[in-house]
Amino acid sequence: MEEGLLTAEQPWRRWGVVMGEEVKRSCYIALPMVVVMVSQNLLRVASMSMVGHLGELELAGTAVATSLTNVTGFSLLFGMASALETLCGQAYGAQQYHKIGAYAYAAMITLILACFPISVLWVYVDKLLILVGQDPLISAQARKFSVWLIPTLFPYAILQLIMRYLLSQSLVFPMLWSSVAVLVLHVPVCWALVFKLGFGTPGAALAIGISYTLNVILLGVYLYQSKACEKTRATCLGDVVSSIKEFIRFAIPSTVMICLEWWSYEIIVLLSGLLPNPQLETSVLSICLTIDILHYYIPYSFGVAVSTRVSNELGSGNPMAAKTALLAISGVGALEVIIASTILFGSRSVLGYAFGKEKELVAYVKDMTPLLCVSTFADTIQTILSGVARGSGWQDIGAYINLGSYYLIGIPMALVLGFLCHLNGKGLWSGLIIGIGIQCILLTLVTCFTSWEKQARKAKERMFNDVVIDEE
């Protein structure tokens, strides 16, 4: 009787051991990446916080500039670089090491070329803002910040590519040390430029560019010196040229998928400038966005981990291991969002003081905090499932989901609640939450019905035959 019971329990014990090992592998990637992503995001948060102490107009202008530069520049580069999560991750799993370097160099050429038209657009950002109805004073401040942010574009693009290149090989600790070191240096440099040298808002933008450049230099030295990258960095020019077309084929849906989501947040902030008391509404909504993004990069790091694990396992032909990675990361993400929401709600009374001293602003941020807690919960679900999409290579489906969730449902609801129902900033953010909720439901359905065996077969065709048969 006891022997039969032990035999029946063995599959569950084996499953528990396998799940435990997968949690360790995934956390080895995710936990350092949390530090990396938060450290990099804190560069902008620190700059924005210092600008906030220059005055409400400077904060509003910088907030609008941050939103517009995210929409027209950083989100595009971030989305394009995400294509490497599919290509480099599956190439590493398939042990096609020469393709990793080829994809990375192809991506670098493409992203650097994309930086030039973005730079031209940022020079005329004030005219664009006035055209859509923004306050002229805020628009002038936004242009000042955007122009000085142009030198940040090129190191930002290269940094995103280096990160994906290293992630595909689970080399996360070099990024951790470089990001922390840069953040430690950024705070005094930004303070000196903004206050000591009197640069003001341009000094905050310039400090961000200096920090990204330093991060690229540190990681570049590591790539050149490290033996861990020897097999993947060497490639011939012919491989790079032939990889550009394939990179672009994945970069376009990756960019659309990420940008549709990213832009929706920025649109909400821009719409807040059309509400009564636009300086207060824009400042508060931008603070909410900053806080949300600060947390967003924590579950995004879990999404990066599941993307890496899924792409590696599909590339090596282990579909069940890819599914196990998803289950492991989902459990860790659920624990994190409970802790984060509790801390956020508990600190709602003092949260606004990090961005300004005005009592009206602090009280408004306090009222918005419960909605922030809801959005952080939904963000955790969708970022992990979006990581599965990037690792598997079905970004095109994710793009359609994001289009419907945010632009057919979320933003229209935000307009209704914010302007017609006169809920102002709360209404705009509530509409955004509705869009995220729809996105979570649709991504969950697609993931549940995903054939992991089919995805593994398509990854093999991609890496070994350079032919992908789209059966969907």
N, C-alpha and C positions, 0 to 999 in steps of 0.2 A: 504493500500500500504506500509506504513512504517513498520507495523507489519510483513508483508511478508518478507521485506528486512532484518529485524532484525533476523527473523527465519532462513533465508538463511545464515546469517553471523555467527550464533551460532556455527556450527561445526568448522568453522575456528578459532573462538575465543577459543573454547575448545581445539582444537589442539595446538594453541599458548600457552595456559596455561600449557598443558601437556609437551610441548617441553621446556618451560621455567623452569619447575620444574626439568626436566631431565638434563638440562644444569647445574642447581645448584648442583644436586646430583653428576654428572660426574666431575664437577670442584672441588667439595669437595675432590675428590680422586686425580684428575689430577694435580691441582696446587701445593699441597704439595709434590706430587711425582716428579714434576719438580725440586724442591729444593733438594729432596733426591737424585735423579739420578745425577743431575749436581754436587752436593757436593761430592758424591762418585767418580765421574769421575775426578773432580778437584784434588783429591789426586794424581792420576797418572800424570795429566797435570803439577801440581806444581813440582813433582819430576823430570819430564822430562825437564821442563823449567830450573831448577837449574843445571841439568846435562849439558844442552846446553851451559851454561856459563863456563864449564870446558874445552871445546874445541870441534872442529868439529868431531874428531874421537870418542870421548866419546858419543856425541849426536847420531852419526850414529850407534854405537854399541848398545846403549840403545834402539834406534828406532827399529833395527832389532830384538833385544831380546823381546821388547814389542810385536812386530808382531808375533813372533814365540810362545811366551807363551800364547798369545791370541788364536792362532790357536790350540795349543796342550793341553791347560789347561782351561783357564778361559771361553772360548766359550762353551766347553763341559759341565762344571759345570753349567753355566748360562742356557744352553739349557735344561739340565736335570731338573733343578729346575722349569723351566717354565711349566712342566707337572702339577704342583700343581695349576696353574691358572685354569685349567679345573676341576681337581678333588676337590680341596678345595672350589673353587668358587661355583660349582654346589651343593656340599654337604651343604654349608651354606645356599644357596637358598632353598634347600629341607628340611632344619632344621634337617639334619642328623649330629649333632654337634660332635658326638663321632668319626665320620669318618675323620673329619678334623685333629684331633690330630694323628690318626692312619696313615694317608697319610704323615703327616709331619715327623713323626718318621721313617717311612719306607724310605722316601726320604733321611733323614739324614744318615741312615746306608749305603744306596747305594752310596751317593756322597762321604762320607768319604773313603769308600773302593776304589773309583775311583781315589782318590788323590794320592795313593801310586805309581801306575805305571807312573802317570804323573810326579811325583817327580824324578823318576829314569831317565826318558827321558830328563828332564831339565839338569841333570848332564852332559850329553853328547851332549849338544846343539851345541857346537862348531864344533864337528866332523860332525854333520848333516849339518850345514851351509857350511862347506868347501866342503862336498860331492856334494852339489847343486850349487857350483861355487861361493860362497861368498868370499870376501876378507879375508885372514887369520887374519889381524889385527882387522877388524870389528868383526869377529867371536869370537876372544879371549875376546874382550870387551863385546860381547853379552853373552858369557858363564858366565862371572863374575857377570853380572846383574841377569841372570836367576837363578843361584845357590842361590844367596841371596834372591831371590823372592820365593823360595820354601816354607818357613814358612807362606807365605801369602795364600797359597792354601786352607788350612783347615778352617781358619776363614772366607775366602771368600765364601766357599761352605755353611757353616752354616748360614752366613748372608743372602745369596740368599734364603735359605729355610725359615728363619724367616720372611723375607720380604713378600714372597708369602702367608705365613700363616696369617700374619696380614692383607694383602691386601684383602684376601677372606672375611674378616669381616669388611672391610672399616676402619681399625684402622691405619690411615696414620700418625697422628701427632707424635706418639712416634718415628717413623722413621725419621721424619723431625728434631726433636730436637736433636736426637743422631747424625745424619749425620752432621748437622751444627756444633755441639760442637766438633766432631772429626776433621772436616776440619780446624777449628780455631786452634786446637792444632797441627795439622799435619804440617802446614807451618813452625813454629819455630823449631819443632823437626827435620824436614827434613833439614832445613838450618844448624842446629847445627851438624847433622851427616855428611852432605856433606862437609861443609866448616870449621866449627869450630873444629870438632874432626878429620877432614881429612880423612874420610872414602871414599869420592868420590862417584863413581857410586854404590858400594855396600851399602853405607849409604842411598841413595835414595830408593833402593829396600827395605831395612830394615824398613825404615820409613813407607812405604806402609803397610807392614805386621803389624806393631805396631798399625797403625790406624784402620785397619780392625778388629783386635783383640779387641781393645777398643770399637768399635761399637757393636760387638757381646756381650761383657760384659754388656754394657748399656741396650741393648734390652733384654738380658737374665734376668736382674734384673726386668725389666718391666713385662716380661711374668710371672715371678714367683710371683710378688706382685699384679698384676692387677686382679681385679674382672671380667673385661670384657673378660678374657681368661679362666675363670674357666670351662665353659661348653665344651670348645674345646680342652683343653690341657690334660684332664684326659682320659686315655685309657688303655686297658689291652694289654699284650704282644701278645696274640693270634690275636687281631685285627691288630697289627703292622705287624706280620709275613704274614698274609693273604693279607695285602695291598701292600707288596713289589712287587708281581707279577703284580698287576694292575698298580702300579706306573710305573714299567719298561715298560709296554705296551704303556703307553702314553709318557714316557720319551724318548724312542728311536726316534719316529717321531718328537717330539718337539726338540730334540737335532739336528737331521738331518736338520730340517727346519731352525733353527737359525744358525747352524754352516755353512751350505752351503752359507748363505748370509754373515755371519761374515768373513768366510775364504776368500771370494772373494776379500774383501778389503785388507786383509793381503797379499794375493798372489800378488796383484798389487804392494804393497810396496816392497815385496821380489824381484819381477821382476825388479823393479827400480834399484836394485843393479847390474843388468847386463847391464845397459845402460852406455854410455860414461859419465865420471865424476860421478862414483857411489856414492861417499860421498855426493855430492850436491843433486843428484836426490833422494837418499834414505832419506836424511834429509828433503827435501821439501815435498815429498810424505807422509812421516810420520807426518809432521806438518799438511798437508791437512787432513790426516786421523784423527788426534787429534782434529782439529777444527770441522770436520764433525761429529765425535762422540759426541763432546761437545754439538752440536746442536741436534744430533740424539736422545739424551736422553730426550729432551723436547717433541717431538712428540711421542717418546716411552712411556712417561708418560701418554699421551693421549691414546695410545694403551693399556696400563695397565688399565686405567680407563674403557675403553670400554670392555676389557676382563673381568674385575670384574663385571661390570653391566650386560653384556650379560650372563656370567656364572650364576650369582645370579638369574637373571630373568628366564633363561631356567630351572634352578634347581627348581624354585618355580612354574613353569608351566605358565609363562607369555610371550609367544613368541613376541607379539606385543610391549611389553615394551622393549624387547631386541633390536628390530628394531629401536625403538625410541631413545634408547641410542646411537646407531651407527650414526643416523642422527645428534644428538646433538653434539657429539664429533667431527664429520666431519666439522661442521660449526666453532667450536672453533679452530680446527687445521688449517683451511684455513686462518683464521685471523692471527694466530701466524706465519705461514710461510711467509706471506707477510712482516710482521714486521722484522722477522729475516733476510730475504734475503736483505732487504733494509739496515739494520745496517751493515751486512757483506760486502756488496758492497761499502758502504760509508767509511768503515775503511780499505779498501784494501791496502792503501799506508803505513800504520803503523803496519799492522798485523804481519809481519815477525819479527819485533823488540821484540816481546814477547818471541821469541825462539832463538835469536842470533843477533849479531851486524854486520855480514858480509853483505855488500851491495848487493852482487850477490844473496844471499839467500833471502833477503828482496824483491828484484825486481822480483825474480822467484815466490815467494808467491803472490805478487800483480797480476802477469799474470794469476795465477791459480784461483784467487778468483771468476771470472765470472762462471767458471765451478763448483766451490763449491756451488754457489747460485742455479744452476740448480739441483745439487744432493740433496741439502737440501729440495727443493720443492718436488722432487720425493720421498725422504725418508719419508716425512710427510704422503703422501698417503699410502705408503706400510706399514708403522708401525701401522697405525690405522687399516687397513684391516687385518694385521697379528694378531692384538689383537682380532679381531672378530674370527679368526681361532682358537686361543688358548682358547678363552672363549667358543666356540661352540664345540670344540673337533675334528675339521677336520684338524689337523696338518699334517696328511699323505698327503692330497691334497696339502697343502702349501709346503711340502718337494719336491714334484714332480715339482711344479711351480718354486721353487727356483733353482732346478737342471737345468731345461731347460733354465731359464732366464739368469743365471750367467755363467754356464759352457758350454752350447751349443751355446750361443750367446754373452754374455757380455765379458768374458775373451778372447775368440778367436778374437773378434773385437778389444780388447785392444792390443793384440799381433800384429795384422795387423797395427793398427794406430800407436802404439808405436815404433815398430821395422822396419816393412816394409815401412811405410810412413814417418819414421824418425821424428815423432812428440814427441818422448821421453815421459817425464812425462805427458804432456798434452794429448797425444794419449792414454796412459794407463788409465787415469782418464775418458776420453771421452768414451772408451769402457765400462767402469764400469757404466757410466750413461745410456748407451744404454740398458744394462742388467736390471738396475733398472726400466727403462721405460717399458720394456716387462713384468717385474714382476707386476708392477702396473696395467697394462691392464688385465692380467690374473686373479689377485686377485679380481679386480673389477667385472669381468664377473662371477666368482664363487660366490661372495657375492650377486650379483643381482639375481642369480638363486637359492640361498639358500632357502630351505623350513624351515622357523622358527618353524612351528608346528612340523615338523619331528624332528628337533633338540631338541625341548622341550620334545618330547616323548622319544627320546633316552637318554636324561639326567635323566628322571624319571626311566627308566629301569636300568640305571647305578647305581643310588643311592638306589633304593628300591629292585631290583631283582638281582643286580650284574650280569646281563646278557644284553649285548648290541647286538642288531640285526643290522648288517651292511647292510643297504638297498641300499647303494650307489654302 
